[in-house]
Amino acid sequence: FSLGTFQQNSNKNQPSLMTTTGSASAILGKRKTFTQFNLEQHRLLANRKEGAVTGEFTQLLDGIQSACKVISMLVGKGPKLGVLGAASTENVQGEQQKTLDVLSNEVFISSNEYSGCLAGMVSEELEEFYTIPKEYPKGQYLLLFDPLDGSSNIPVNVSIGTIFSILRVPEGTTELDNKSFLQPGSKIVAAGYCVYGPQTTLMLSTGSGVNGFTLDQDVGEFFLSDPDVKVPESTKEFSINASNRKYWDPPVRTVVEEWEQGKDGPRGKDYNFRWVGSMVSDVHRILSRGGVFCYPCDDKLRKQGMTGRLRYLYEVAPMAYLMVQAGGAATTGTQPALDWEPDSLHCRAPIFLGSKEEIERIDQAYAAWQKDQK
């Protein structure tokens, strides 16, 4: 399989949009593309003299959306292209890589390395950070990403996705090293994810709320579909891997039992349990209609020397950032998730994120437990 050949031939034998559905002005009309939206945001910030977004930054976002388009096509045409199934390699975490994991990683790197916006990248699929090749100019940003979250769900056709965040190169940096990337989520300047499901949807925050864009496959553009997304403060849904119940810390068990007791318990309302097993899918549902996502550290993980299940830099931090930007909250149980200090490129962290009311209850349960332990 050749990615280049696929890109060259992907539009052959496709009916012309203009001949099937009318004029461009009638079709596109008032719909706002991903690029147009971000350019307008740039102008607004420039007019306010905030200087938070530059042309370089907007160009970087364009590279990210281009990568997501290609990955969306690979996911959708996987069986035809023969790119499903396991690769003969493992990633740095010792997990079996899928062929699409490897391809998606290559797509994300090749779509962004030449832009002149980046100084380096970190990927779930690479042990070390990726240095921009010498033939390309370097910029002031760092890109961190999980190219294909939930790839174990590929064989059963469950929604999967890409998660990413953007950091600035720390001031005074003359040469990148691991420490350049080891920044808490509070330092993120933009984050998002792209979910590949019945539709391909890209959710993005550049620090002023969260907006969603849906890919129009005929036009080949992401259009603004969900402006100013807000997470409800209260919810009746929760997501957690219940198979780990016997390993949970007391505060996790306490809160989950309150949810399960429903109307007869202290919360006074019935809850629904939802668990996809793909972080992108579960978080997208919560952003869409509210809920709480939980992946705590537990005794099973501690015995393996782990401080959590999910990787902080390219899973926990960007999703926590999005949730907070949408009016929700995110915690590790003991501190705000965006304040966590990563100590390695692939370090792991516990995470609870979603509707504020439930996150506050989780914080209360952990605080009471810690107090009892003293």
Disulfide bonds with the S-S distance in Angstrom:
none
